Amino acid sequence: IEFAPRGFFDIGRRNLFGENRSVNLYTRVSLRPNAPQDPDEEDNGFAFSEYRVVGTYRQPRWFGANDFIINAVIEQGVRTTYNFARRGVNVDVVRRLTPAVRVSGRYSLSSTRTFDEQLSEEDQATIDRLFPEVRVSGFSGALARDTRDDLLDPTGGTFLSGEGSLAARALGGEVGFVKTYVQGFTFHRLPGRRPVVFASRAALGLANGFPREVQPTDADGNPIPGPPVVVDDMPASERFFAGGDTTIRGFALDSVGAPNTITSTGFPTGGNAVLLLNGELRVPVWRDFGAVLFVDGGNVFRRVNEIDLGELRGSYGFGL
């Protein structure tokens, strides 16, 4: 058990130059014990080993956009079985075309490095989903139409959205891929005295990685002599997963997938395609309590050309 003091510093400026702009800086640092390598040696005091710096600039009404936001982050974190260092910057532009239609665009550049790992193979795969150890640079755009009568508890209307991403080495990244995800929600109140609502969702995600050359490495991460190999896998952080309360209920988190997306030990590796289908009846029971009867289905496929409707997995049940 370690005890480490942690400090925060936060400063911001609103209405910059009288144009409703804002700029903010948030910093955090932890002084962790600098433990000696030799148990017989005395402690060497503290070391600045964990920190986080976040800068944000926001400007409304930028060349017709409703919002223009730049966010940059630099951080280093210490965990029980690994440490990480991350750098990233996002530039977002949002514009509302009508009260129901919104369009947005983003440029992102991120890079993460993990070190001092003490992980099993499956634990390492889980960390790779959170911290892809490749530099990713790309653009993305999204379009959404929202006619729901209530954002938190809708009884009517629809929500439709689609987004696409393009990452490339020509943009400064180490990997390239194209990815799209579309989904639609519908809400309809059924006739009758009780406010029973039928809600449904359909979603489809497709992705494809661009070929790139990779130098093989051994179990310790050292390069293996020989020619590089060509791979077109998606980074683990960009793959699709399914299973759990937000995708296909009745299954453990991220456990649904075609056989070639699951390892021999049952660990999910994700895929380049996902199909989700959900339907549920929301029935009020007493005051703020309600019951839900649901039917879910879908699956994750390793490649886009491997989508097979005959391989969909489903579940049904109820909730409160």
N, C-alpha and C positions, 0 to 999 in steps of 0.2 A: 504494500500500500504506500502510495506517495502522496504527499501534500505539497501543492504548488500554488503560490500566489498568482492571481490573474488580474490584469488591469485592462480597462477599457477607456478609449477616448473617442468622442463623437462630436463633430462640428459641422454645421451646415449654414448655408446662406440662401434665404428665400427672396424672391422678387429681385433677382440679380439684374442690375441696370434698368430696373423699373419695367421689365417685360415679363414678369411672372415666371422667370426662369429660376431653377434651384440647383445648387451644387452641394453635395454632402460627402464627407469623409468619415469613415468608421474604421477604427483600429483596435486590435486586441492582441495582447501578448501575455504569455505565461512563462514564469521563471521556474523551470523544472530542475530538480537536483541533477547535477553533473556527476553521475556515479562513476567511480574509477573502474578500470578493467580488472585490476587485481583486488580481490576481497580484502587483502591485508593492508591496502592503502587507505588513507583517510579520504573523506569526501572532498571534492574540489569546488564546493560552493554551488552556484547556480549557473545555468546556461540559457541563453535565449533560443530555445529549441522549438517553440510553438507560437505561431503568430497568424494574424489574419488582417488584411488591409483591403477595404472596399471603397471605391470611389464611384459616385453616381452623378450624372448631369442630366437634367430633364428640362426640356423646352416645349411648351405647348404652342400650337399653331405655327409649325415649322413648314414653310412652303406648302401650305394647304393641309398638312397632316394635323391630326388632333394631338399627337404626342410624338416627341423625338427623345429617345432615352439612350444614353451611353453608360454602360456599367462595366467596370474593370475590377478584377480581384486578384490578389496575390496571397497565398496562404501556405503554411506548413503545419501539418498536424502529426501528433504522436498517438498511436493506438497500441493496444496490448501486444499484438502480434505483427505489426507493420507500422511504418511511417510513410508519409506522403508529402509531396510538394506539388502545388497546382498553380497555374497561371491561366488567365482567361480574360477575354473582353467580348462584350455583346453590344451591338448597335441595333435598336428597335425603332421602327416607324409604324404608327398605328393611325388609321383614318377610318372614321365612321361615315359611310356613304349615305345611309338612311338610318332612321331610328332602329331598324332591325338588321341592317347589314353592316358588317365591319370587315375591313381588310388590313392586313399587317405584313410587314417584312422584317427580316432579321439577317444580320451578318454576325457570325460568331467565329472566334479563334480560341482554342483551348489546348492546353498541354499539361499532362500529369505524369509524375514520376513517383514510383513507390520504391522503398528501400528498407533494409533491415527486416526483411520478411521472415517469419517463422510460421509458414502456412502449409496446409495440406494442398493437394492438387485441386480439390473441390473448393476449398476456401479461396485459393488463388483465382479460380474462375469467377467466384462471387465478387471478389475485389475488382477484377477486370471489368465487370459490369458497371461498377461505380466509378472507377478511375481508369479509363482507357489509356494505356501507356503509349499512345501515338498522338501526334499533333493533328488536330482536325480543324480545317478551315473551310467554311462554306456559307452559302446563302439559303434562306428558306422563306417561304411565303405562305400565308393562310387566308382563307375567306370563310366567314361564318354568317349564317342567317338565323336569327333567334326571334321567334314569335311566341315564346312561352308566356303564360299569364302570370307566372311567379317563378323566380329563379331558384328558390329553395324547395318549394313544394308545388310544382305545376299541376294543374288539372286539365289543361288544354294547350294546344299549340305544338310547334315543332322546333327542333334545334338541328341545323345542318351545318357541317363544317368539313373543310378539306384543306390539307396542308401538304406541301412538297418541299424537299430539301435536296440540295446539290452540293457535295463536297468534292474537292479536287486538289491534287498536288500542285496544279498550276496556280492555285490560290494561296499557296504557302503551307499546305498540309502535307502529311505523310501518307494519307490514304484518300481514296476517292470512292464515292458511291452516289446513287440517286435513290430517293425514298419518298413514298407518298402514303398518306393515311386519310381515309374519308370515313365519315360516320354520320348517322342520322338518328335522332330521337323523336318519337311521337308520343303525345299524351292526349287521352280522350276520356272524358267523363261519361260513364254508362248511364242510360236512363234508369230512373228509380228514385226512391226517397232518400236512400243512403248515397253519399258521395263516393261511389266506387270508381276508381281510375284505372284504366288500362294503359300501361306504359310499355314501350318497345324500343329496341336499339338494334341497329345493324351496322357493322364496321368492317372495313377491309383495309389491310395494310400490305404494301408491296415494296420491295427493296432489291437492289442489285449492286454488288460491289464491283469496282473497276479493277482489272488485273494489275498487279504490282510485283516486283521482285523482292524477295526476302531471303536473307542469309540464314540458313539453318543454324540452330544452337543446341547445345547439350542440356542436360538436366540442370546444370548450374548457370545457364545463360551465356556460356562462352561460345563464340562462333565456331562452327565446324568447317574445316577447310573443304573447298569445293565450290562448284558453281552455284549461284543463287537459284531458288525455286520460284515459280510464278504462282501466286495465290490471288483469289478474288473474294475472300471471306469478308463479311461485314465486321466492323469492330463490335465486340460483345455489347457495348453500351448502346448500339444502334439497332440491335436485333429485336425481334418481336417475341413476347412471351405471353402466356395465357394460363389461367387458373387462379382462383381466388375470388374474393367478394366483389371485385370491380370488373371482372371479365366473365369467368365461368364458375359459378358457385357450385359447391359440392366437391371441389377438388382443392388440394393444397396449393399454396401460392406458387405460380409459374410451373406447375407440374404437368400441364397438358401439352402434348406435342406429338408429332409423328414419331415412329420408332427411331428414325435416324437423327432426331433432335434430342434424344435422351441417351445418356451414357449407360454402360452396362451396370453401373451402380445406382441408376435411377436419378442422376443429376441432369437437370435440363440445360441445354446449351443454346436454346433459342433458334429462330429461323428467319428467313427473308420474307415470309408471307404469313399472314394471320387473317382468319375469318371469325367474326363473332356475331352471334344472334341471341338476343335476350327478349323475353316477354314476361310481364308480371301484372298481377291484379293487386291493387292497393286498397285494402278494406279498412275503414275506421272501426276501432273496437270500443275505446272509452277515452274521452278527453283527447290528450295528445298521443295516445297509444294506438297503433294500427297493426294490422297483419298483412303479410305479403305472400302471395302464392306465385311461384316463378318457374319458368322453364328456360334453361340456358343451353347453348350449344356453340360449337366452333372447334378450331384446332389451329396449331402452328405447324408450318411446313418449312423444310430446309431451303427449298428453292421455289421460285415463283411458278415454274413449269411443273412442279410436283403437287399443286393444289388438286385435291380429290374430294369432291363433295361426299363420296361414299365413306370417307375416313373421318367425318365429323363425330365428335364426342359430345354427349349431352348429359344433363342432369335436371332434376326437378325437386322442388321442396317448398318449404315455407319459412318465414322469418317474422320477427316482431320488431 
